[in-house]
Amino acid sequence: MPTYEMKGYSTPLINPTKESEVAKQAMIESLGEENVKLGFPPVMGSEDFHMLTYEYPEVPVLFVEVGAATQNTWDTFVEHGTFPKYTNHNPNFVVEQGAIPTGTIALTSVVKAFLNSEQGQ
């Protein structure tokens, strides 16, 4: 079983352009362009997901944010930069139930696109 040593910091998470485009196109094809929100505003929160592959620089890492809020909550965030009262690391966080199937479709389409692109090489 692999181990991971927490280093106490996180470097900026910057998605690779090529993989981001593959993911974007896959989600647009499966959900429709109007349902894929691009350009999530930069935030000062931290994410260490991408650091799991530092020892393997040849392995591309792509972080995809799946929304779990109402459209109104998203619009308020984009317009005013106001986060919801509770976010995903809070025990009071609530996922809008309709987001679960949508997120499943989105991420499944991304995995399928990468698998298909690997088979085509």
VMD Tcl script that builds the backbone (N, CA, C; Angstrom):
set m [mol new atoms 363]
animate dup $m
set s [atomselect $m all]
$s set {name element resname resid chain x y z} {
  {N N MET 1 A 0.842 -1.179 0.000}
  {CA C MET 1 A 0.000 0.000 0.000}
  {C C MET 1 A 0.890 1.245 0.000}
  {N N PRO 2 A 0.659 2.169 -0.923}
  {CA C PRO 2 A 1.483 3.382 -0.942}
  {C C PRO 2 A 1.265 4.218 0.316}
  {N N THR 3 A 2.280 4.954 0.680}
  {CA C THR 3 A 2.157 5.866 1.818}
  {C C THR 3 A 2.339 7.291 1.311}
  {N N TYR 4 A 1.811 8.227 2.040}
  {CA C TYR 4 A 1.928 9.635 1.704}
  {C C TYR 4 A 2.310 10.388 2.959}
  {N N GLU 5 A 3.402 11.127 2.888}
  {CA C GLU 5 A 3.855 11.902 4.027}
  {C C GLU 5 A 3.361 13.331 3.865}
  {N N MET 6 A 2.561 13.810 4.825}
  {CA C MET 6 A 2.057 15.170 4.771}
  {C C MET 6 A 3.205 16.125 5.011}
  {N N LYS 7 A 3.361 17.064 4.094}
  {CA C LYS 7 A 4.497 17.964 4.172}
  {C C LYS 7 A 4.148 19.295 4.845}
  {N N GLY 8 A 2.879 19.561 5.072}
  {CA C GLY 8 A 2.499 20.772 5.778}
  {C C GLY 8 A 2.357 21.987 4.882}
  {N N TYR 9 A 2.369 21.818 3.585}
  {CA C TYR 9 A 2.192 22.933 2.663}
  {C C TYR 9 A 1.626 22.385 1.360}
  {N N SER 10 A 1.254 23.283 0.497}
  {CA C SER 10 A 0.766 22.879 -0.816}
  {C C SER 10 A 1.211 23.909 -1.835}
  {N N THR 11 A 1.691 23.432 -2.950}
  {CA C THR 11 A 2.066 24.333 -4.036}
  {C C THR 11 A 0.797 24.677 -4.831}
  {N N PRO 12 A 0.842 25.687 -5.674}
  {CA C PRO 12 A -0.342 26.020 -6.475}
  {C C PRO 12 A -0.739 24.861 -7.375}
  {N N LEU 13 A -2.021 24.649 -7.497}
  {CA C LEU 13 A -2.546 23.616 -8.375}
  {C C LEU 13 A -2.851 24.269 -9.724}
  {N N ILE 14 A -2.141 23.864 -10.744}
  {CA C ILE 14 A -2.346 24.390 -12.088}
  {C C ILE 14 A -2.556 23.198 -13.012}
  {N N ASN 15 A -3.752 23.102 -13.574}
  {CA C ASN 15 A -4.059 21.985 -14.461}
  {C C ASN 15 A -3.309 22.105 -15.782}
  {N N PRO 16 A -2.845 20.975 -16.343}
  {CA C PRO 16 A -2.190 21.005 -17.650}
  {C C PRO 16 A -3.207 21.329 -18.751}
  {N N THR 17 A -2.788 22.122 -19.712}
  {CA C THR 17 A -3.680 22.620 -20.763}
  {C C THR 17 A -4.295 21.497 -21.591}
  {N N LYS 18 A -3.478 20.560 -22.056}
  {CA C LYS 18 A -3.973 19.484 -22.924}
  {C C LYS 18 A -5.043 18.649 -22.223}
  {N N GLU 19 A -4.772 18.214 -21.018}
  {CA C GLU 19 A -5.712 17.375 -20.277}
  {C C GLU 19 A -6.965 18.166 -19.907}
  {N N SER 20 A -6.809 19.448 -19.618}
  {CA C SER 20 A -7.967 20.285 -19.311}
  {C C SER 20 A -8.909 20.375 -20.506}
  {N N GLU 21 A -8.342 20.487 -21.696}
  {CA C GLU 21 A -9.159 20.578 -22.905}
  {C C GLU 21 A -9.901 19.269 -23.161}
  {N N VAL 22 A -9.239 18.139 -22.949}
  {CA C VAL 22 A -9.894 16.834 -23.112}
  {C C VAL 22 A -11.080 16.737 -22.150}
  {N N ALA 23 A -10.874 17.106 -20.912}
  {CA C ALA 23 A -11.932 17.027 -19.906}
  {C C ALA 23 A -13.075 17.978 -20.243}
  {N N LYS 24 A -12.740 19.192 -20.632}
  {CA C LYS 24 A -13.767 20.180 -20.970}
  {C C LYS 24 A -14.650 19.683 -22.112}
  {N N GLN 25 A -14.040 19.195 -23.168}
  {CA C GLN 25 A -14.807 18.714 -24.320}
  {C C GLN 25 A -15.682 17.520 -23.950}
  {N N ALA 26 A -15.147 16.617 -23.142}
  {CA C ALA 26 A -15.923 15.444 -22.727}
  {C C ALA 26 A -17.154 15.864 -21.934}
  {N N MET 27 A -16.987 16.805 -21.018}
  {CA C MET 27 A -18.127 17.238 -20.205}
  {C C MET 27 A -19.135 18.037 -21.026}
  {N N ILE 28 A -18.663 18.846 -21.945}
  {CA C ILE 28 A -19.582 19.592 -22.810}
  {C C ILE 28 A -20.401 18.632 -23.660}
  {N N GLU 29 A -19.752 17.612 -24.208}
  {CA C GLU 29 A -20.465 16.627 -25.028}
  {C C GLU 29 A -21.499 15.847 -24.222}
  {N N SER 30 A -21.207 15.567 -22.958}
  {CA C SER 30 A -22.130 14.750 -22.163}
  {C C SER 30 A -23.189 15.557 -21.423}
  {N N LEU 31 A -22.885 16.813 -21.089}
  {CA C LEU 31 A -23.819 17.617 -20.286}
  {C C LEU 31 A -24.404 18.819 -21.025}
  {N N GLY 32 A -23.762 19.220 -22.119}
  {CA C GLY 32 A -24.167 20.443 -22.805}
  {C C GLY 32 A -23.337 21.613 -22.317}
  {N N GLU 33 A -22.980 22.490 -23.229}
  {CA C GLU 33 A -22.081 23.600 -22.897}
  {C C GLU 33 A -22.640 24.497 -21.790}
  {N N GLU 34 A -23.962 24.671 -21.762}
  {CA C GLU 34 A -24.573 25.544 -20.756}
  {C C GLU 34 A -24.450 24.993 -19.339}
  {N N ASN 35 A -24.122 23.713 -19.210}
  {CA C ASN 35 A -24.003 23.088 -17.890}
  {C C ASN 35 A -22.564 22.875 -17.429}
  {N N VAL 36 A -21.616 23.336 -18.216}
  {CA C VAL 36 A -20.210 23.214 -17.839}
  {C C VAL 36 A -19.700 24.616 -17.535}
  {N N LYS 37 A -19.363 24.850 -16.287}
  {CA C LYS 37 A -18.910 26.167 -15.840}
  {C C LYS 37 A -17.393 26.214 -15.908}
  {N N LEU 38 A -16.888 27.121 -16.706}
  {CA C LEU 38 A -15.443 27.245 -16.881}
  {C C LEU 38 A -14.923 28.464 -16.122}
  {N N GLY 39 A -13.657 28.426 -15.799}
  {CA C GLY 39 A -13.023 29.587 -15.192}
  {C C GLY 39 A -13.400 29.804 -13.748}
  {N N PHE 40 A -13.365 28.750 -12.959}
  {CA C PHE 40 A -13.617 28.884 -11.524}
  {C C PHE 40 A -12.701 29.971 -10.985}
  {N N PRO 41 A -13.239 30.960 -10.296}
  {CA C PRO 41 A -12.387 32.055 -9.811}
  {C C PRO 41 A -11.288 31.539 -8.878}
  {N N PRO 42 A -10.082 32.085 -8.995}
  {CA C PRO 42 A -8.996 31.660 -8.092}
  {C C PRO 42 A -9.368 31.912 -6.630}
  {N N VAL 43 A -8.974 30.993 -5.779}
  {CA C VAL 43 A -9.243 31.123 -4.350}
  {C C VAL 43 A -7.960 30.853 -3.571}
  {N N MET 44 A -7.922 31.305 -2.334}
  {CA C MET 44 A -6.739 31.121 -1.500}
  {C C MET 44 A -6.781 29.812 -0.707}
  {N N GLY 45 A -7.781 28.999 -0.933}
  {CA C GLY 45 A -7.828 27.699 -0.274}
  {C C GLY 45 A -6.692 26.828 -0.771}
  {N N SER 46 A -6.443 25.745 -0.092}
  {CA C SER 46 A -5.345 24.881 -0.518}
  {C C SER 46 A -5.881 23.541 -0.987}
  {N N GLU 47 A -5.138 22.934 -1.871}
  {CA C GLU 47 A -5.464 21.613 -2.390}
  {C C GLU 47 A -4.145 20.888 -2.598}
  {N N ASP 48 A -4.010 19.707 -2.027}
  {CA C ASP 48 A -2.747 18.978 -2.165}
  {C C ASP 48 A -2.869 17.748 -3.052}
  {N N PHE 49 A -4.007 17.569 -3.695}
  {CA C PHE 49 A -4.248 16.416 -4.562}
  {C C PHE 49 A -3.125 16.225 -5.579}
  {N N HIS 50 A -2.732 17.301 -6.233}
  {CA C HIS 50 A -1.719 17.223 -7.283}
  {C C HIS 50 A -0.339 16.812 -6.759}
  {N N MET 51 A -0.113 16.963 -5.477}
  {CA C MET 51 A 1.186 16.614 -4.906}
  {C C MET 51 A 1.371 15.104 -4.754}
  {N N LEU 52 A 0.303 14.334 -4.924}
  {CA C LEU 52 A 0.406 12.879 -4.805}
  {C C LEU 52 A 1.298 12.281 -5.885}
  {N N THR 53 A 1.466 12.966 -7.000}
  {CA C THR 53 A 2.272 12.421 -8.101}
  {C C THR 53 A 3.618 13.113 -8.256}
  {N N TYR 54 A 4.039 13.896 -7.290}
  {CA C TYR 54 A 5.326 14.600 -7.428}
  {C C TYR 54 A 6.490 13.661 -7.724}
  {N N GLU 55 A 6.440 12.463 -7.178}
  {CA C GLU 55 A 7.517 11.506 -7.433}
  {C C GLU 55 A 7.416 10.897 -8.825}
  {N N TYR 56 A 6.317 11.171 -9.525}
  {CA C TYR 56 A 6.072 10.615 -10.858}
  {C C TYR 56 A 5.688 11.746 -11.815}
  {N N PRO 57 A 6.632 12.596 -12.172}
  {CA C PRO 57 A 6.299 13.772 -12.988}
  {C C PRO 57 A 5.740 13.437 -14.362}
  {N N GLU 58 A 5.945 12.216 -14.836}
  {CA C GLU 58 A 5.412 11.818 -16.145}
  {C C GLU 58 A 3.906 11.517 -16.093}
  {N N VAL 59 A 3.341 11.438 -14.894}
  {CA C VAL 59 A 1.915 11.156 -14.737}
  {C C VAL 59 A 1.154 12.484 -14.646}
  {N N PRO 60 A 0.336 12.779 -15.659}
  {CA C PRO 60 A -0.421 14.027 -15.591}
  {C C PRO 60 A -1.527 13.947 -14.545}
  {N N VAL 61 A -1.792 15.059 -13.910}
  {CA C VAL 61 A -2.825 15.149 -12.886}
  {C C VAL 61 A -3.806 16.225 -13.324}
  {N N LEU 62 A -5.088 15.925 -13.209}
  {CA C LEU 62 A -6.118 16.891 -13.572}
  {C C LEU 62 A -7.116 16.981 -12.423}
  {N N PHE 63 A -7.310 18.177 -11.925}
  {CA C PHE 63 A -8.265 18.405 -10.844}
  {C C PHE 63 A -9.535 18.985 -11.451}
  {N N VAL 64 A -10.663 18.324 -11.219}
  {CA C VAL 64 A -11.954 18.787 -11.727}
  {C C VAL 64 A -12.857 19.069 -10.530}
  {N N GLU 65 A -13.392 20.249 -10.482}
  {CA C GLU 65 A -14.314 20.644 -9.413}
  {C C GLU 65 A -15.737 20.317 -9.865}
  {N N VAL 66 A -16.433 19.502 -9.104}
  {CA C VAL 66 A -17.821 19.166 -9.417}
  {C C VAL 66 A -18.708 19.960 -8.469}
  {N N GLY 67 A -19.577 20.766 -9.036}
  {CA C GLY 67 A -20.466 21.578 -8.224}
  {C C GLY 67 A -21.480 20.751 -7.472}
  {N N ALA 68 A -21.847 21.215 -6.289}
  {CA C ALA 68 A -22.826 20.494 -5.479}
  {C C ALA 68 A -23.792 21.469 -4.818}
  {N N ALA 69 A -23.981 22.629 -5.440}
  {CA C ALA 69 A -24.832 23.668 -4.861}
  {C C ALA 69 A -25.930 24.058 -5.845}
  {N N THR 70 A -26.802 24.913 -5.395}
  {CA C THR 70 A -27.855 25.422 -6.270}
  {C C THR 70 A -27.260 26.425 -7.252}
  {N N GLN 71 A -27.971 26.681 -8.318}
  {CA C GLN 71 A -27.528 27.684 -9.292}
  {C C GLN 71 A -27.389 29.045 -8.619}
  {N N ASN 72 A -28.306 29.379 -7.727}
  {CA C ASN 72 A -28.252 30.653 -7.021}
  {C C ASN 72 A -26.970 30.783 -6.189}
  {N N THR 73 A -26.587 29.711 -5.530}
  {CA C THR 73 A -25.355 29.725 -4.729}
  {C C THR 73 A -24.147 29.971 -5.629}
  {N N TRP 74 A -24.108 29.305 -6.779}
  {CA C TRP 74 A -23.011 29.499 -7.734}
  {C C TRP 74 A -22.985 30.941 -8.233}
  {N N ASP 75 A -24.136 31.459 -8.636}
  {CA C ASP 75 A -24.213 32.825 -9.158}
  {C C ASP 75 A -23.746 33.843 -8.128}
  {N N THR 76 A -24.123 33.644 -6.869}
  {CA C THR 76 A -23.689 34.544 -5.795}
  {C C THR 76 A -22.181 34.475 -5.617}
  {N N PHE 77 A -21.633 33.267 -5.689}
  {CA C PHE 77 A -20.185 33.111 -5.561}
  {C C PHE 77 A -19.452 33.847 -6.681}
  {N N VAL 78 A -19.886 33.648 -7.916}
  {CA C VAL 78 A -19.215 34.274 -9.056}
  {C C VAL 78 A -19.366 35.792 -9.013}
  {N N GLU 79 A -20.576 36.269 -8.705}
  {CA C GLU 79 A -20.842 37.707 -8.736}
  {C C GLU 79 A -20.186 38.459 -7.581}
  {N N HIS 80 A -20.244 37.878 -6.386}
  {CA C HIS 80 A -19.774 38.588 -5.191}
  {C C HIS 80 A -18.553 37.959 -4.530}
  {N N GLY 81 A -18.145 36.774 -4.976}
  {CA C GLY 81 A -17.026 36.085 -4.340}
  {C C GLY 81 A -17.382 35.552 -2.964}
  {N N THR 82 A -18.670 35.370 -2.710}
  {CA C THR 82 A -19.144 34.924 -1.405}
  {C C THR 82 A -19.335 33.416 -1.395}
  {N N PHE 83 A -18.586 32.751 -0.527}
  {CA C PHE 83 A -18.742 31.305 -0.382}
  {C C PHE 83 A -20.029 30.996 0.375}
  {N N PRO 84 A -20.584 29.796 0.153}
  {CA C PRO 84 A -21.732 29.383 0.970}
  {C C PRO 84 A -21.328 29.315 2.439}
  {N N LYS 85 A -22.298 29.319 3.315}
  {CA C LYS 85 A -22.015 29.271 4.756}
  {C C LYS 85 A -21.188 28.045 5.114}
  {N N TYR 86 A -21.545 26.887 4.527}
  {CA C TYR 86 A -20.825 25.650 4.813}
  {C C TYR 86 A -20.256 25.091 3.519}
  {N N THR 87 A -18.977 24.762 3.524}
  {CA C THR 87 A -18.348 24.152 2.350}
  {C C THR 87 A -17.979 22.700 2.651}
  {N N ASN 88 A -17.346 22.050 1.702}
  {CA C ASN 88 A -17.196 20.591 1.737}
  {C C ASN 88 A -16.423 19.996 2.911}
  {N N HIS 89 A -15.687 20.751 3.673}
  {CA C HIS 89 A -14.969 20.176 4.824}
  {C C HIS 89 A -15.685 20.465 6.141}
  {N N ASN 90 A -16.940 20.878 6.060}
  {CA C ASN 90 A -17.729 21.185 7.240}
  {C C ASN 90 A -18.814 20.115 7.391}
  {N N PRO 91 A -19.056 19.626 8.598}
  {CA C PRO 91 A -20.071 18.578 8.768}
  {C C PRO 91 A -21.494 19.051 8.419}
  {N N ASN 92 A -21.728 20.345 8.333}
  {CA C ASN 92 A -23.046 20.865 7.977}
  {C C ASN 92 A -23.224 21.080 6.477}
  {N N PHE 93 A -22.200 20.751 5.704}
  {CA C PHE 93 A -22.261 20.893 4.245}
  {C C PHE 93 A -23.355 19.991 3.682}
  {N N VAL 94 A -24.136 20.527 2.763}
  {CA C VAL 94 A -25.224 19.769 2.150}
  {C C VAL 94 A -25.003 19.737 0.640}
  {N N VAL 95 A -25.017 18.539 0.083}
  {CA C VAL 95 A -24.920 18.373 -1.368}
  {C C VAL 95 A -26.332 18.394 -1.928}
  {N N GLU 96 A -26.568 19.238 -2.920}
  {CA C GLU 96 A -27.857 19.214 -3.604}
  {C C GLU 96 A -27.965 17.858 -4.306}
  {N N GLN 97 A -29.020 17.135 -4.049}
  {CA C GLN 97 A -29.161 15.765 -4.550}
  {C C GLN 97 A -29.051 15.668 -6.078}
  {N N GLY 98 A -29.514 16.670 -6.796}
  {CA C GLY 98 A -29.428 16.653 -8.250}
  {C C GLY 98 A -28.011 16.727 -8.772}
  {N N ALA 99 A -27.082 17.136 -7.928}
  {CA C ALA 99 A -25.689 17.237 -8.350}
  {C C ALA 99 A -25.014 15.873 -8.450}
  {N N ILE 100 A -25.526 14.884 -7.760}
  {CA C ILE 100 A -24.876 13.574 -7.739}
  {C C ILE 100 A -24.904 12.900 -9.108}
  {N N PRO 101 A -26.058 12.751 -9.758}
  {CA C PRO 101 A -26.025 12.139 -11.088}
  {C C PRO 101 A -25.290 12.992 -12.118}
  {N N THR 102 A -25.419 14.302 -12.001}
  {CA C THR 102 A -24.722 15.178 -12.939}
  {C C THR 102 A -23.209 15.047 -12.789}
  {N N GLY 103 A -22.739 15.030 -11.560}
  {CA C GLY 103 A -21.306 14.857 -11.313}
  {C C GLY 103 A -20.804 13.506 -11.786}
  {N N THR 104 A -21.631 12.479 -11.610}
  {CA C THR 104 A -21.264 11.140 -12.071}
  {C C THR 104 A -21.114 11.115 -13.587}
  {N N ILE 105 A -22.062 11.725 -14.283}
  {CA C ILE 105 A -21.986 11.798 -15.745}
  {C C ILE 105 A -20.751 12.582 -16.172}
  {N N ALA 106 A -20.509 13.713 -15.531}
  {CA C ALA 106 A -19.376 14.562 -15.892}
  {C C ALA 106 A -18.058 13.809 -15.766}
  {N N LEU 107 A -17.825 13.223 -14.610}
  {CA C LEU 107 A -16.532 12.577 -14.377}
  {C C LEU 107 A -16.395 11.271 -15.147}
  {N N THR 108 A -17.485 10.547 -15.346}
  {CA C THR 108 A -17.425 9.334 -16.167}
  {C C THR 108 A -17.063 9.678 -17.605}
  {N N SER 109 A -17.618 10.774 -18.109}
  {CA C SER 109 A -17.290 11.190 -19.484}
  {C C SER 109 A -15.813 11.554 -19.614}
  {N N VAL 110 A -15.252 12.149 -18.573}
  {CA C VAL 110 A -13.827 12.505 -18.597}
  {C C VAL 110 A -12.968 11.241 -18.609}
  {N N VAL 111 A -13.281 10.293 -17.750}
  {CA C VAL 111 A -12.517 9.036 -17.706}
  {C C VAL 111 A -12.596 8.328 -19.054}
  {N N LYS 112 A -13.796 8.239 -19.622}
  {CA C LYS 112 A -13.960 7.581 -20.915}
  {C C LYS 112 A -13.146 8.292 -22.004}
  {N N ALA 113 A -13.139 9.615 -21.988}
  {CA C ALA 113 A -12.372 10.364 -22.993}
  {C C ALA 113 A -10.881 10.064 -22.875}
  {N N PHE 114 A -10.378 10.000 -21.659}
  {CA C PHE 114 A -8.950 9.684 -21.485}
  {C C PHE 114 A -8.646 8.245 -21.883}
  {N N LEU 115 A -9.524 7.325 -21.530}
  {CA C LEU 115 A -9.303 5.938 -21.932}
  {C C LEU 115 A -9.339 5.799 -23.458}
  {N N ASN 116 A -10.276 6.459 -24.097}
  {CA C ASN 116 A -10.349 6.412 -25.556}
  {C C ASN 116 A -9.142 7.060 -26.212}
  {N N SER 117 A -8.645 8.144 -25.638}
  {CA C SER 117 A -7.472 8.805 -26.218}
  {C C SER 117 A -6.223 7.947 -26.052}
  {N N GLU 118 A -6.133 7.206 -24.966}
  {CA C GLU 118 A -4.999 6.301 -24.756}
  {C C GLU 118 A -5.028 5.141 -25.755}
  {N N GLN 119 A -6.215 4.644 -26.066}
  {CA C GLN 119 A -6.344 3.543 -27.006}
  {C C GLN 119 A -6.015 3.984 -28.422}
  {N N GLY 120 A -6.233 5.269 -28.718}
  {CA C GLY 120 A -5.971 5.787 -30.050}
  {C C GLY 120 A -4.512 6.098 -30.309}
  {N N GLN 121 A -3.683 6.033 -29.291}
  {CA C GLN 121 A -2.261 6.388 -29.471}
  {C C GLN 121 A -1.447 5.203 -29.949}
}
mol reanalyze $m
mol bondsrecalc $m
mol representation Tube
mol addrep $m
